[in-house]
């Protein structure tokens, strides 16, 4: 097959994506880029102000607060969720009775809508009536003010995020099924213990899947919105401890009617996510092992 025919075949196979992008996303993205250089209060025509919106970000203390909060959330949630998901996938990959039931239990929280999950966790973490503090009190531990304390608010959100790791667990399980059993047999013959088999067979074989899940987790962390929006009814949380980038973007667009500033924030957010994704790819060059066909 000639290179031209190969290119045509590739374009045809990817046509649903790039046609959808051109028809549904490219136009709005270019319009938002233009609006990011305008003062646009929605009810009046956009007024060109050049780079004023981007300059304003540099001196906006709330903007930098949301940057710090989102970065802290990503630093805490991504490594913890990755480690816990791999651990759960390893346990669920063992041939035990009721394996399918336990796998379903891990994935069920992901079926619950985020708004409903946020309401449920608001009740569970209630300092007076919630079952979490009640359970801690039964063993003599005084539970903290989870959602009302600036010191515990971020930990509360990370805890809820760890409850919603069913999707990466399923992906890790699929990745483990793809690791050749012959590698484990060879390691066993060489005298490798189960722990060494995990470090030297499972993790290297799972590394492409880990890379994928980490990138998805980083993107989701920098776009976190629904859970903190629902859980902290008196937004933006205690001492703005749970005021995240996307929440401030939403408020600027639809509460303060600063659509130009919100569009500028959206483009900066996209650049941050692209930079972090590139950083993850760069850092993974020596840690990701692809199996040859």
C-alpha positions as CSV (number, residue, x, y, z in Angstrom):
1,X,0.0,0.0,0.0
2,X,1.4,3.4,-1.0
3,X,1.9,6.1,1.6
4,X,-0.9,8.2,0.1
5,X,-3.4,5.3,0.5
6,X,-2.1,4.7,4.0
7,X,-2.7,8.4,4.8
8,X,-6.2,8.2,3.3
9,X,-7.0,5.1,5.3
10,X,-5.8,6.7,8.5
11,X,-7.9,9.8,7.9
12,X,-11.0,7.8,7.1
13,X,-10.6,5.7,10.3
14,X,-10.1,8.9,12.4
15,X,-12.8,10.9,10.6
16,X,-15.4,10.7,13.4
17,X,-12.9,12.4,15.7
18,X,-11.5,15.2,13.5
19,X,-14.8,15.9,11.8
20,X,-16.4,16.2,15.2
21,X,-13.6,18.4,16.3
22,X,-13.8,20.7,13.3
23,X,-17.6,21.0,13.4
24,X,-18.2,21.2,17.1
25,X,-15.0,22.3,18.9
26,X,-12.7,24.2,16.7
27,X,-15.1,27.2,16.2
28,X,-15.9,27.6,19.9
29,X,-12.2,27.3,20.8
30,X,-11.2,30.0,18.4
31,X,-14.1,32.2,19.6
32,X,-13.0,31.7,23.2
33,X,-9.5,32.7,22.3
34,X,-10.8,35.9,20.8
35,X,-13.0,36.6,23.8
36,X,-10.0,36.1,26.1
37,X,-8.6,39.3,24.7
38,X,-11.9,41.2,25.3
39,X,-14.0,42.6,28.1
40,X,-17.2,40.7,27.6
41,X,-19.9,40.9,30.2
42,X,-22.3,38.7,28.1
43,X,-25.1,41.3,28.0
44,X,-23.0,43.6,25.8
45,X,-20.8,43.2,22.8
46,X,-17.2,42.1,23.5
47,X,-14.8,45.1,23.7
48,X,-11.2,44.4,22.7
49,X,-8.7,45.0,25.6
50,X,-5.7,43.2,24.3
51,X,-3.8,41.2,27.0
52,X,-5.4,43.0,29.9
53,X,-7.1,39.8,31.1
54,X,-3.9,37.9,31.2
55,X,-2.1,40.8,33.0
56,X,-4.9,40.9,35.5
57,X,-4.2,37.2,36.4
58,X,-0.7,38.0,37.6
59,X,-2.0,40.4,40.3
60,X,-5.2,38.4,41.2
61,X,-4.6,36.9,44.7
62,X,-7.7,34.7,44.4
63,X,-6.4,33.3,41.1
64,X,-3.1,32.3,42.6
65,X,-5.0,30.8,45.6
66,X,-6.9,28.5,43.2
67,X,-3.6,27.6,41.5
68,X,-2.1,26.6,44.8
69,X,-5.2,24.6,45.9
70,X,-5.5,22.8,42.6
71,X,-1.7,22.0,42.6
72,X,-1.9,20.7,46.1
73,X,-5.0,18.6,45.3
74,X,-3.1,17.1,42.3
75,X,0.0,16.4,44.3
76,X,-2.0,14.6,47.0
77,X,-4.7,12.8,44.9
78,X,-2.8,11.5,41.9
79,X,0.0,9.5,43.6
80,X,-2.4,8.2,46.3
81,X,-5.1,7.2,43.8
82,X,-2.5,5.5,41.6
83,X,-0.9,3.5,44.4
84,X,-4.3,2.5,45.9
85,X,-5.7,1.5,42.5
86,X,-2.7,-0.7,41.7
87,X,-2.9,-2.3,45.1
88,X,-6.6,-3.0,44.7
89,X,-6.2,-4.3,41.2
90,X,-3.4,-6.7,42.4
91,X,-5.7,-8.0,45.2
92,X,-8.7,-8.4,42.9
93,X,-6.5,-10.2,40.3
94,X,-6.0,-13.1,42.8
95,X,-8.1,-16.3,42.2
96,X,-10.3,-16.0,45.2
97,X,-14.0,-16.9,45.8
98,X,-16.3,-14.0,45.1
99,X,-13.8,-12.3,42.8
100,X,-16.5,-10.9,40.5
101,X,-18.5,-9.5,43.5
102,X,-15.5,-7.7,45.0
103,X,-14.7,-6.2,41.5
104,X,-18.2,-5.0,41.2
105,X,-18.1,-3.4,44.7
106,X,-15.0,-1.4,43.7
107,X,-16.6,-0.1,40.5
108,X,-20.1,0.7,41.9
109,X,-19.1,4.1,43.3
110,X,-18.2,5.3,39.7
111,X,-21.8,4.7,38.7
112,X,-23.1,7.1,41.3
113,X,-23.5,10.7,39.9
114,X,-21.0,13.1,41.3
115,X,-23.6,15.4,42.7
116,X,-25.2,12.5,44.6
117,X,-21.8,11.3,45.8
118,X,-21.1,14.8,47.1
119,X,-24.3,14.9,49.1
120,X,-23.7,11.5,50.6
121,X,-20.2,12.4,51.7
122,X,-21.5,15.7,53.1
123,X,-23.6,13.6,55.4
124,X,-20.9,11.0,56.1
125,X,-18.4,13.6,57.1
126,X,-20.9,15.7,59.2
127,X,-19.0,16.3,62.5
128,X,-22.0,15.8,64.7
129,X,-24.2,13.2,62.9
130,X,-21.9,11.6,60.3
131,X,-21.0,7.9,60.6
132,X,-17.3,8.6,60.1
133,X,-16.9,10.7,63.3
134,X,-19.4,8.4,65.1
135,X,-17.1,5.4,64.3
136,X,-14.0,7.3,65.4
137,X,-15.8,8.3,68.6
138,X,-16.6,4.7,69.4
139,X,-12.8,3.9,69.6
140,X,-12.1,7.1,71.6
141,X,-10.9,9.3,68.8
142,X,-12.4,12.7,68.4
143,X,-13.2,13.3,64.8
144,X,-12.2,16.6,63.1
145,X,-14.5,19.2,61.5
146,X,-13.9,17.6,58.1
147,X,-15.7,20.1,55.8
148,X,-15.6,23.1,58.0
149,X,-11.9,23.1,58.9
150,X,-9.3,24.7,56.5
151,X,-6.8,22.0,57.6
152,X,-9.1,19.1,56.9
153,X,-11.1,20.3,53.9
154,X,-8.5,19.3,51.4
155,X,-8.1,15.9,53.0
156,X,-11.8,15.3,52.9
157,X,-11.9,15.9,49.2
158,X,-8.9,13.6,48.6
159,X,-10.7,10.9,50.7
160,X,-13.8,11.1,48.5
161,X,-11.6,11.0,45.4
162,X,-10.0,7.8,46.6
163,X,-13.5,6.3,46.9
164,X,-14.0,6.9,43.2
165,X,-11.1,4.9,41.8
166,X,-13.1,2.1,40.3
167,X,-12.3,3.1,36.7
168,X,-8.5,3.0,37.0
169,X,-8.8,-0.3,39.0
170,X,-10.7,-1.9,36.1
171,X,-8.1,-0.6,33.6
172,X,-5.2,-1.9,35.7
173,X,-7.0,-5.3,36.0
174,X,-7.2,-5.4,32.2
175,X,-3.5,-4.5,31.9
176,X,-2.5,-7.3,34.3
177,X,-4.4,-9.8,32.3
178,X,-2.3,-8.8,29.3
179,X,1.0,-9.6,31.0
180,X,2.2,-13.0,29.7
181,X,2.0,-15.7,32.3
182,X,5.3,-17.1,31.0
183,X,7.1,-14.2,32.6
184,X,5.8,-15.1,36.1
185,X,6.7,-18.7,35.5
186,X,10.2,-17.8,34.5
187,X,10.5,-15.5,37.5
188,X,9.2,-18.3,39.8
189,X,11.8,-20.8,38.4
190,X,14.5,-18.2,39.0
191,X,13.4,-18.2,42.7
192,X,11.7,-14.8,42.7
193,X,9.4,-14.2,45.6
194,X,5.8,-12.8,45.0
195,X,7.1,-9.4,46.0
196,X,9.9,-9.5,43.5
197,X,7.6,-10.7,40.8
198,X,5.4,-7.7,41.5
199,X,8.3,-5.2,41.3
200,X,10.1,-6.8,38.3
201,X,7.3,-8.3,36.3
202,X,3.9,-6.8,37.2
203,X,4.9,-3.1,37.4
204,X,7.1,-3.0,34.3
205,X,4.4,-4.9,32.3
206,X,1.8,-2.5,33.7
207,X,3.9,0.7,33.1
208,X,2.1,1.8,29.9
209,X,-1.3,1.5,31.6
210,X,0.1,3.4,34.6
211,X,1.2,6.2,32.3
212,X,-2.2,6.4,30.7
213,X,-4.0,6.5,34.1
214,X,-1.6,9.1,35.5
215,X,-2.2,11.4,32.6
216,X,-5.9,11.0,32.9
217,X,-5.7,11.6,36.7
218,X,-3.6,14.8,36.2
219,X,-6.1,16.2,33.7
220,X,-9.0,15.4,36.0
221,X,-7.3,16.9,39.0
222,X,-6.7,20.2,37.2
223,X,-10.4,20.2,36.1
224,X,-11.9,19.2,39.5
225,X,-15.3,20.9,39.9
226,X,-18.4,18.9,40.7
227,X,-17.5,17.4,44.0
228,X,-16.2,20.5,45.8
229,X,-19.0,22.6,44.2
230,X,-21.6,20.3,45.8
231,X,-19.9,19.4,49.1
232,X,-19.2,23.0,50.1
233,X,-22.6,24.7,49.8
234,X,-21.1,27.9,51.3
235,X,-18.5,28.1,48.5
236,X,-15.6,28.5,48.2
237,X,-15.1,26.5,51.4
238,X,-13.4,27.4,54.6
239,X,-10.8,30.0,54.0
240,X,-11.0,29.2,50.3
241,X,-9.2,25.9,51.1
242,X,-11.3,24.1,48.5
243,X,-11.6,26.8,45.9
244,X,-10.2,25.3,42.7
245,X,-9.2,26.7,39.4
246,X,-12.3,25.5,37.5
247,X,-14.6,26.8,40.2
248,X,-13.1,30.3,40.0
249,X,-13.3,30.1,36.2
250,X,-17.0,29.2,36.5
251,X,-17.7,32.0,38.9
252,X,-16.0,34.6,36.7
253,X,-18.0,33.4,33.7
254,X,-21.5,33.0,35.2
255,X,-21.6,34.8,38.5
256,X,-19.4,37.8,37.9
257,X,-20.2,37.8,34.1
258,X,-16.5,38.3,33.2
259,X,-16.5,36.0,30.2
260,X,-13.3,37.5,28.8
261,X,-11.4,36.8,32.0
262,X,-12.9,33.3,32.3
263,X,-11.9,32.5,28.7
264,X,-8.3,33.7,29.4
265,X,-8.3,31.4,32.5
266,X,-9.5,28.5,30.3
267,X,-6.6,28.9,27.9
268,X,-4.1,29.2,30.7
269,X,-5.6,26.0,32.2
270,X,-5.3,24.2,28.9
271,X,-1.6,25.3,28.6
272,X,-1.0,24.1,32.2
273,X,-2.5,20.7,31.4
274,X,-0.5,20.4,28.2
275,X,2.7,21.2,30.0
276,X,2.0,18.7,32.8
277,X,1.1,16.0,30.3
278,X,4.4,16.7,28.4
279,X,6.3,16.6,31.7
280,X,4.7,13.2,32.5
281,X,5.6,11.8,29.1
282,X,9.2,13.1,29.5
283,X,9.6,11.7,33.0
284,X,8.2,8.3,31.8
285,X,10.8,7.7,29.0
286,X,12.9,5.4,31.1
287,X,10.2,4.0,33.3
288,X,7.7,2.8,30.7
289,X,8.4,-0.5,29.1
290,X,6.6,-1.4,25.8
291,X,6.5,-5.1,24.9
292,X,7.5,-5.8,21.3
293,X,5.1,-7.6,19.1
